């Protein structure tokens, strides 16, 4: 499917049109149930499986992969919650994902609140729940979402101001996607429009978690940050891998294989790719094995997750830059894989955690400084894959060495 989507990517980029057909085909193929447990009809993919698959998908179409990433990540988080607690509402939603009736997305980003420790949206208590008003940016996947996760500050919480994280149907009264607000040079087809919330009713039972304003929340590490950081790295790395694989084919077609400079650049790209993959795989294992918050402090776990994203996205930029130096001026032609990758991959350095925010957190953690008060997770351990599932994952990983991640040759 990545190969098919690559053929469509240039036109989607040129017109900034959302790839609805790609999403429909992914849904029909069962890919949108990648991280739904097998018991519920999904493919049973772990975080590591998702990272591998998303890298390959992004090598075909970056915008499609990033839009799908939001959904797959949230489905994976929900699947793990269901395995841990047996929550009936989670089971129902996961089943509806398998049936193709639910697509999830997040609307949490706001100017000035990139780290989600705070939010400008406000929640007011009413009978049965809360009325939420606020403005969100970067609504990736808003073109096809059926449900959205967002957050708002509830100042009257008995333990002091808290951030409420909630999920609601996308067609809830008061929710409006602001068409035309997404006008960028990269990832144009994601259509990550701004979203307006005006007195949106959030039933009490739709609140997923809450934590004190300004804190590092352990439950968010287990979910949002633990799943998003490695897979964001995988998506942007996939963009670079797609450009690199095309570059290797072009080098061969030109008969440049024996040029020392070309060989040095190709070797450097391979090193960057495999370094990123190794770190993504390690962090994914720490998330699925609970080590990210049990073997480490919450801040150390956050720093580890963020470092993974930072390494993956910055390596991706360097890979694309090296590829362009190899190919030369043809790489700058509008509509080429190289020119599109050059624009798309740079969004990774700004995608939260941005380079600046990541460096602050990583450095402070290494120096033993507390960046914010810690709010512990509700559960110390989340359900891990059953032994038979682990065997399937191991077999899949071996197959992926030759199938999902083919050598550039």
N, C-alpha and C positions, 0 to 999 in steps of 0.2 A: 504493500500500500504506500510505503514511503516513496518508492520509485514512481508510482502513478501520481502521487501528490506533487512530486518535484516538477512534473511536466505542467502542472497547473499553477505552480507557485508564482511564476513571473507575472502572469496575468492578474492574479489576486493582488500582488504587490503593486502593480501598475495602477489598478483601479481602486485600491484600498477597499476591496469587497470581501466581506467575511466568507470563508470557505464552507458554506452550508453543505455542499455536496460531499466534501470530505468527512464532515461530522456524521452525515447520514450513513456513509459507507462504513465508518468506524463503528457506529451503533449497530448496523446490520451484521457486521462481522463479530460482534461481541466484545470489541476492544474497550468499550466504555464500562464493561464489567470486569476489567482486568484485575482490579483489587478487591472484588467482591468474593467472599468465601465460596468454595466449591459446593458446600452444603446448601447454599442458597441459589445455586445456578450460575455463579460467576466462574472466573478462571483461577481464582485463588492466589493471585500474585502477591508477593511480599513487596516491601519497599525497594529491595534490591532488584527484583524483577521489573518493577515499574521504571527504575532508573535506566536499566539496560534497554528496555523497549522504547522509552521516551527519547533516549539518545538517537536510536535508529530512526524514529519517526521525525525528529527534528532535522535529521540529515536530508529529509525530503522536503518538508515544509515547516519552517520555524513557527509561523503564526498558528498553524493547526496544532502543533505539539504544545505550544504554550497555553492555548485555550483549553485543550484537553487536560493539561497538567493540573489545573485547578480542580477539575471534577474528579480525576483519578486519585489525587491526594486526599481529598475530603472523603471519598468513598473508602479509601484504605483506612483512614482514621476511624471512620464509623464502623468499619468491619472489625477493627481491633476492639473498639468499645463493646460491640455486640458479643464478641468472643469472651470478653472479660466479665461483662455484667448480665448478658442475656437480655438486654433492653429490647422490648417488643417494638417500639417505634423505630429503632435502628434497623431491626430485621425487616420491617415493612418497607422502609425506604430503600434498603439494599435490594429487596426483591423487585421493587418498582424500577430500579436502575437496570436490573437484568431484563426486565420486560420492555425497556426502552422508553419508559414514561417519565423518568427523572434525570435531569442534568444539573449538577451542583456547581456553584461558583461562589467566590468570596468578594465582598465589597467592604473592605476594612481600611484601605489606604485613604489618607487625607493629607493635604498640605500641612506640614508641621507635626504630623503624628505618624511618621513612617515606621516606628518601632512597635506600635500598637500597645505600648505601656499606657498611653493616654489616647483620648479621642475627643474631637470637638462636637460630636453628636451627643444629644441629650435625651435621657429617658425620664419620663414623668409617670409616677405610679398611678394607675387607675384600677378600677375593679377588674379582676381577672388577668391583669398583666401590666403592660407599660405602653405609653405612646412615645414614639421615637421620632425625633427630627434631626436631620443633619445632611451633610453633603459629602459624597464619596468620590474618589478618583480611581482610575485604572481598573475599571470594571471588566477585566478580561473574561470573555465567555458570556457577557451580558446579552449577546445576540441570540443565544440559544438556551439560556438558563431557565429552569423551571423553579428552582429554589436558590436562595442566596443566604450566605452567612455574613453577618455584619456585627457591629458593636456600637455601644453608646455608654455614656457616663451616667450613672445613677447617683446623684449627690446625696440623697436622703437615706442611703443604706445605713442600717444601724451600726455597722462597724466602720463608718466613714465612707467617703466617695469611692465607688467601685465601678470598674468597667464590666458591663454585661455583654457577653457574647451570645448571639442568638441566631436561629435559622428560621426563615419565613418563606412562604411561597412568593415567587417573583411577581405575581400578579396581585399582590396584596394592595388594597387601596392606599394611596399615598406614596407608592414606589413609582418613580419615573426615570427611565433611561434617557439621558439627554443626548439624542442623536446629533452627530456632527461635532462633538467635542473632542474626538480622537483625530488629530491631524499631525502625524509624526513622520520622521524620515525612516524609521525602522519599525519592524513588526506591524506594518500598516494594516494587514488583513486581520489582526486580532480584534479590531474594532473595540478597544478597551475604553468604552465611553464612560463619562461621569454619570453618577447615579444620585438622584435626589430623593430624600426621605422626608415626608411631611406628615406628622401625626400618624405614623404607621403603627397599627396595633400589633403588639408582640405579646401573645399569650404567655402566661407564667411558665407553662410547660415547654415553651419553645426556647427558653434560656438554657444554653448548653453548659455554661460555666460563668463564674465571675471572680474577680480578683481586685485587690486594692489598686487604685490609680497610682501609676508610677513604679509598680513593682515588676520584677522578673517572675513570671508565673510558671510554675512547674508543669501544670497541665497543658499550657501552650507549648512548652518544650516537647512534651510527649506527642503533641498533635501538629499544630500549625508549623512551628519552626522545625521540628524533627523530620517532618515529611517534606516540607517545602524546600528547605535549603539544599539537601542532596539532589532533589529532582530538578530544581532550577539550574543547578550546576550541570546536570546531565543534559537538559534541553539546550543550553547555550553551547555546551561542548559538542553536542550533536550538530549544531549549525556549522561549527568549525570542521568537524569530521566530514560532513558533506562536501565542503569546499576543498578539503585536503584530498579526499578520494578523487574528486574531479581533477585536481591538480596533478596527481600521480598519473592518471590516464593521459592528460595533456602532455606531460613531460615525456612519456613513452612515445606518443604519437609524433612528437617533434624530434625524437632521437637524441634527447639531452641526458640520457641516463648516466653518462660517464663524466659529466661536468662536476668537478670537485665542489663548487659552491652549491650546486643543486643538491648533491648528495648530503652535504652538511645540513642544509636547511630541512630536507626530508627527515633526516635522522632526528633533528631537534624537534620537529613536529611530532614524531612518534613518541619521543620521550615525554612531551607535554601531555599528549593524549593519555598515555598509559599511567602517568603520575596522577592525573585527574581521576581516571577510572578507579585506581586503587584506593584513593582517599574517599571517593563516593561510596565504594563498596564497604569499606571499613565503617564509615559512619552509619550507613544503612543497617549494618549488622549490629551496631551499638544501639540503634533505635529499637530494632526488633527484639534484641536481647535484653532490653531495659538497662543496659550499662551506661547509657548517656546521662541518666539521672541517678542511678544507684552507685556506680563506681566513681562518678564525678559529682561535684556540687552542681546545683542548677546553673550557676553562672558559668562554670567550666563546661558544662554540657552545651549551653548556648554558644559559647565561644567556639567549641569544636564544630558544631553544626554550621555556624556562620563562616568559619575558616574554610570548611569544605566548599561552600558556595563561592567564597571569594577566590579560592584557588582555581576552581573549575571555570568560572567566568573570565578571570583574568588570563588564564592559560588559553582559553578559547580566542580571546582577542589577539594574543600573540601568535597563535597558530594561523589565524586568518591574515594577519599582517605579513607573516613569513610567506604564506602562499601567494599573496599578491606580489611580493618582491620576486618570487620565482616566475610568475606568469607575465608580469610586466603590464604595459598599458592595455592590452586586451581585457585585463581584469576589471578595468574601470568602465567598460561599455555598459550602458543602462540595460537592465534586464538579465545580465549574466549572473550565474550562480555566485561568482566572486563578489561582484558589486553589491548584490543583495545581502550576502553574508557579512560583508564589510559594515553595512549599516545595521543589520539585525543584531549582530553579536555584541555590539557596544551597549545595547540596552541592559545587558547583564551586569555591567559595572554599576549601574544606577538602580537596578531592581533591588528593593529592600532584602537584606541589609546592603546598602550601598558600600562602595569601597571605603568611604570616609567613616561611616558608622561601624563597619566591620573592623577596621583598623583600631578604632577607639576601644571597642569591646575586647578584641584579642590582646591588645597591649595592656589594658587595665587588668585583665585576668592573669596574664603572665607575670605582671608586677605585683600581684596579690592585692589589688585595689577592688573595693566593692563598687560596682557601677550603679546599683539600685537595690532596695530591699527585696528579699526573696520571699515569694509566696509558694509554699510547698504544693505538690500535686495532690489531687484528691486520692489517688491510688499510687502506691509505691511500685507495683508491678502490674503490667498489662499482659494479657494472654500471649504466649509465644506460639509459633506454629507447632502443630502436632508432629511427632517423629515421622509419620508417613509424608506429611507435607514438606518437611525438611529434606527428605529423600528426593521428592519430586523437584524441589528447588535446586538441589545439588546436581541432579541429572540435567535439569534445564540449563544450569550454568555451564556445564560441560558442552552441551549442544550449542549454547550461545557463542562459545569461543570460535566456532566455525560458521554458524548460521546467522546469528543476530549481529555479531560483530566481525564481519569478514575482514581479512587483511586488506590493506589498501591495494594490494596487487590483484 
